Amino acid sequence: MPLLRRGAHVVVAHASTTAPRAREVPRRDLETDVLPRLRNVAAEDLWRPGDVRGAGGAAARRRVARATRVSLREAYDDCDVVSDGAWAAELEATAPLRVDLAGGWTDTPPVAFEHGGVVTNVAVRLDGRRPIGARATRLDAPVLRFRVETADGSVLETEAAALADLDDRSNPQAPAALLKCALVVCGVVDPRGAPLDVQLAAGGLEVASWSRVPTGSGLGTSSILAACLVAAIGGAADAAYDVDARRRDIVHDVMRVEQELTTGGGWQDNVGGVYGGAKIAVSPPRLPLTVDTTAVPMAPGLLDAHLVLAYTGRARLAKNLLQSVLRKWHARLPGITTTTDALVAGARRAAAALEAGDLARLGAALDAYWAQKKTMADGAEPAFIRDMIAALRPRVHGAALCGAGGGGFLCLITKQPNDVDAIRRVLEAHADLGDVSLHVATVDREGLTLARS
């Protein structure tokens, strides 16, 4: 029995040379059927179907579940993953972090396939390290074991000996939920299939993950961790698994994992960690949703001496900000469409600035991006962040909180090279800004890598 099968799950299309071509959604169905249903469902309910509360809860949950099942099946088509029938002994995937430079929010469904998304970001090492990774190890016993290491050093270990032990996987707060979803999406187990010991008759799997970055960093850690899990599990199941040939597939598979987890979100984090260096990624306004990524050529060392990340000491609250953005988008509130247009144009300007080696233009694009983020999401800029940026303004070309905003890491493009000490002195002179730590970000040109043992 093959270890990986065609899954009966929400799946993103990927039209690569190694996978079947995506099923096309007829334009009439897209315009008259799918998109109206997507627009008519409350934003937080559509993309977080497990989190429907308030008046009419039961009816709302049924309505959301029905609309979500239909809509997402058309947004994310099925794909096949093929196994060679035997686990490798151990596979380890590691990846850099993502710093978004322009275009964020346009990658978030339904904005991405109604309007079209364009994002420019860069893969980075934090203080010289790649802090995200996952490992898949073969077991003789027909069980699934999970190990989750967090940034504070705590370790969670749990085991699935029966299919019922996977039933909590769509609850993001459940133990090892992300790891369980990755196994299901990769087709290692079918939660509606034969008993687990039968499905794993050829042997089980231990899956471990680690993230040595604070929660709520804004650096794309959860999506990048999902990418590492997909690659490690895929590599363990298929001796011919080639990360370089499958990067596009991995980006799409991560969206499937996040839908299985019910966290939703966009695709730019996946792109940022899976592909090395600077890149511009595009998703056309159509269904099924697809993402194409192009490297942005830039001079070696261009950003390394000028990119500083300041950890604000406060985690960002992406869920609330995401819901705010999607409510505005569904309501087409004044300025939301023009700001989305500006985000797309800004992503192209940022990519051009990188290619030209013009840090002043890149900083201006980053400043514009930050203004656009604040328009898109209420609460993106707490008062202490506004004060921090103002204090640092003389020393930087541009500044923006990474990711959704609200907290996490602040991205700085400095005017002077290797200016960390001067930035630190400015922050120390403003004790009211809190306990801020500074970190050097260097460009990682490899992206996600997979090592066999």
N, C-alpha and C positions, 0 to 999 in steps of 0.2 A: 504494500500500500504506500503510495507516495506521501511524503511528509508534508508537502505543501499542495493545497488544492485550490480550486476556484472558490473564493469565499462568497457567501451570500450577504455581503456587507456594502455599506456606502463606500464607493471607490472613485478616485479621481482618474480621469482619462490621461493616458500618456502615449503619444504617438511616436514611439522610438522604433529603432530597427529591430529591437529584441522583444517587442511586445506587440499584441494585436492592435490594430488601429482603433481609435475611439469611435463609438457609434455616434453619428451626427444627429442632433436634434433638429427636426424640420423647423424652418423659420416660422411657419404659421403657428406651430405648437409653442414655440418660444415666446412669441409676442402675445398670443391670445390665451395661452393656458398657463405655462410655467411662471413667467414673470409676474402676472397679476396675482397668482397665489403667493409668490414670495413677498410681494409688496403688502398684501393684505394681512399678513401675520405680524404680530408685534415683534420688533427687532430682537429683543432679548429672548423671546420665546422661540423664534425661528432658529437661532444659532445656539441657544442653550435650552433644548427641549426638556431637559430634566429639571429645570429650575422655574416652573410655572407656579406662581403663588397668587393669593389675593382672591377677589370675588370671582365666583364661577370657576373655581380652581379645577374641578373634575372635568367640566365641559371644555375649559380652556386647554387642559392637558390633552384631551382627546383630539380637539381641533388642531392643536399644534403638532401632535404626533402624526396625524393623518397628512397634514400639509407638508410637514418636514420629510416624511417618508417618500412622498411623491416627488417633491421638489428636488431633494438631494439625490435621488436616483437618477434624475435627469441632469443634474449639475455635475455629478461625479459618476462616470460610467465604470463598468467592470473591467478588470484586467486579470491576467493569469501570472502566477509565479510558479516556476517549475523547479522541482527538487531532483537531485541525482539519487535520492533514496537513502542517504547516510549522512549523519552529522559529522562535521569536522570536530576535532578534539576541542579547540578553543579559538574563538575569533574576538578581537578587540577593536572597536571603532572609537576614534577620538576626533574632536572637531574644535575649531576656534569659535569665538563669539561674533556677533553681528553688531556693527554700528551703522545705523541708518542715517543717510546724509540728505535725502530728499524723497518725496513721493509717498511716504507712509500714509496709511488709511485707504489709499486707492487699491491696495491689494486685498482688502477685506470684503468678502461676499456680504451682501449682493452688489456692493459698489463695483467690485472687480469685473463682474460679468454684465452689469447693466451699463456702466460707464466706460470700463476699461482701466486697467491699472498699470502704472509705470513707477518703479522704485529704483533708486541708486543707493547701494550700500557697500560696505567693505568688511571683509573678514579680518579679525584682529586677535592677537594674543594679548592676554592681560598680564602685565609684568613678566613677559616672556613665556607664559605658560598657556597651554590649551586645556582649559579646566573642565571640559565636558566629555563624557565618554560612556561606553557601554560594553559589556562583555557577554558572550554566549558560550557556555561550556556544556559539552555532552555529558549526560548521565546514563548509567545503565538502567536505573529504575524508571518505570513509566510515570514519572511525576514532573511537575514544573516547580522550580524553586526560584525565589526572587530575593534580591538583595539591593537595597536602596541606600546610598550614602549621600548625605546632605552637606551643605556648606558648613554647618556648625559642628560637623564631626559625628553626628548621630548616625546610627545604622539601623535600618529596619529589615528584618528577615521574615519571610512567610513562605508558604508552600500551597500548591494546588494539587490535591490528590484525586479530585473529582470535578466534573464540569460545574457543579454548584459553587465551587470555590472561585469561579470566574464571573459569577452573576453580578458582583458589585463593581465590575470594571468601568461602567459608565458613570460612576460617582467619582469625580475628581479627587475627593477627600479620602477615598478608600485606600487601604494599604496596597501599594504597588499597582495602582489602577492604570497608570501609563504603560507599564511593562506588560500587563495583561492585554490591554488594547492592541499593543504592537504585535503580540503573538497571534491574536485573532485576525487582525488585518493582514498579516503576512501569511495566513492560512495554515499555521502550525497546528492549530486546533479549530474545530468547528463546534461552537457552543451549542448547536442544535443537532449534533451528530452522535455517533456511537460513544459509549462510555470512554472516559479519558484514558484509562489503562489500555483500552483496545486501540484508540487512536495513536497512542505512544508505545505500541508494542515493540517498535524497533529501538526504543530508548527515549528518555526524557531530556530535559534541558534546564540548566540553571542560567538565569539571566540577571546580570548585575548592572546597575547604573550609578553614575556619580556626577554631581554638579558642585563645583567648588567656587560658586558665585552666589552672593546673597539672593534670596527670593525677592522677586519684584525689582530686579536690576534694570530692566528695560533693554537687556542685551540679547533677547531672544532665546534664553536658556531652555525653556520647556520644549519649544519646537525643535531646537537643535539636538536636545537630548533624544527626542523621538526619532530624529534622523539617524542618530548613532544606534539606537535600538533596532530600527529597520535594517540598517546595513549589517550589524553584527548577527542578527537572526537570519537574514537572507544569506549571508556568507557562510554561516554554520550549516545551513541546509543545502547549499549548492556550491560545489567545489569550483564551478566555473563563474561564480559571482564576481563581477568586475565593477568596482565602484566608479571608475572613470567613465565606463560605458553606461552607467545607470544613474548618474547624478540627477538627471531630469526626472527619472522615475521615482527616485527617493524623495524629491521635493513634493511630488504629487502624492506619494504614499503617506507622507507625514500629514497631509490634509485629511486623508482618510482616517488616520489614527486619531486626530483631534476631533473629528466628527463622531467616531466611536466613543471617545471620551466625553463628548458633549460640551467641550470647551470652545469649539469653533475657532474663529480668528482667521487671519490672513496668511499669505504665503511668503512674505518677505523674510521672515526669520529663517525659514527652511533654506531659502536661497542663500541668505547671508552666511550660514555656517557650512552648507554643503559645498558651495563653490568658493575657491580661494580668491584672494585679491579683491580688487574693486570690480563691480559689475553693475550692469543695468538690466533689469528684468521687466518683462512685459506680459500682461495677460489681456488679450483682445476682448472686446465686449460681446461675448457670445457664450453659449453653452454647447458642449461641456467646457468647463473651465480648464484652460491650459496655460502653462507658464513657460516662456522661453527666456533664456539668460545669455547675455553677451558680456564677455570680459571687457573692461575699460582699461586700455593700456595707459600706464603712467610710469614716470621715471622712478627707478629704484630708490627707495629711501625718501620719496617726496613727503609722505605723511609721517613717517616714523619719528622725525624730530619735532613735529608740530602738532601731533594728535595727543591730547591729554584727556583722561577720563577722571572726573571727580565724583566719588561716591557720596551722595548727599546724606547717607545715614537713614534715609526713610524710603521704605518700599513704595513703589507706585501701585495704584489700584486700577489695573487695566480693565477689569470686568466692568466697573461703573463707567469708565471712560468709553469703552466699546459700546455699551448700551446707549450712552448719550449720543455718540456719533451716528449709530444706526437709526435711532429715533429721528434725528434731524434728516437723515437721508431719506427715510421712508416718507416723511412729511414734506420733503423738498422745501425746507425752510429757507428764507431769504439768505442768499450768500453761499449756501452749501454747494450748489452746482458750480458756481464760479470759482469757489475755493478748490473744489476737486479738479477743475480744469487747470488751476494754477499749480496744484501739487504735481500734476503730470508734467507740465512745462518746466517746473522747477527741477524735477528729476533729470530731465534732459540737459538743463543748464549745469547742474552739478557734475554730470558725467563729462560734459565738454570742458569744464574747468579742471577736472582731474587730468584729462588727456592733455590739456594745454599746460599743465603744471602751474596754474595760476591760483595760489592759495588765497589771495584776496577775493577773487571771484567765488571760490569755493566757500569761503566764510560768509560772503553776502548771500549765497544760495542757502547756507545753513540757517542764517538769521531769518530769511524769508520763510523757510520751512517751519521754523519755530513759531512765527506769527500765524502761519496756516494751521499748525496743530492746535493753537489756542482758539482759533475760530471754529475748528471742527469739534473740539471736545471741551465742554465746560469743566473747569477745575484742573486743566492741564498744568497751570502755572501757579503753585502756591506762592504766597507772599515772600517766603524766604528764598525761593528760587529767583524771583524777580530781583531781589536785593543782591543775590550772589552774582547774577549776570551783570548787573549794573556796576558792582565793585570790580569785576574782572574786565570790563569793557575796554579799558585802555591797552590791555595786553593781548587781546584776542581779535582775530578777524571775524569770528562768528561763534555762536554757542546755541545749544539746544539740548533739552533732555532727550535721552535715548528712548526709543519705543513710544508708548502711548503718552508718556508724561506723568506729572503728578509726583514724581520722586525717582528713586533709582540713580542711575549714572548720568552726569552732565557731560556732554561732549564739547570739547574746546578745540578750536583751531588757533594755535598761538601765532602771534606775529614774529616772535623770535624763536630760533631753534633751541631745543632742549631747555625750555623755560620753566620747568617744574618748580624749581626753588623759588623763583620770583612769584609764581602763582601761589605757592604755599604761604609766602610772606603776606600777600594780600589777604588771603583767607584768615591767617592768624591775627591780622589787625582788625578783623570783623568777627569777634567772638560770638556775636549774636546769631551768626549763621549756623551755629551748631558744630557737631563733630564731623568734619568733612575729611575724607582720605583721598589722596591723589595717586593715580596709577598711570603708568606708561603703557600706551597701546601701540603695538607694532603690527604692521600688515602681515597676515598669514597668507602665503600664496598657494598653499596646498589645499586648503579646505578639508573636508572630511576624509579621513584615511582609515584603511582597514588592514589589520595585521593578523596573520595566521600563525598558529603555533602547533 
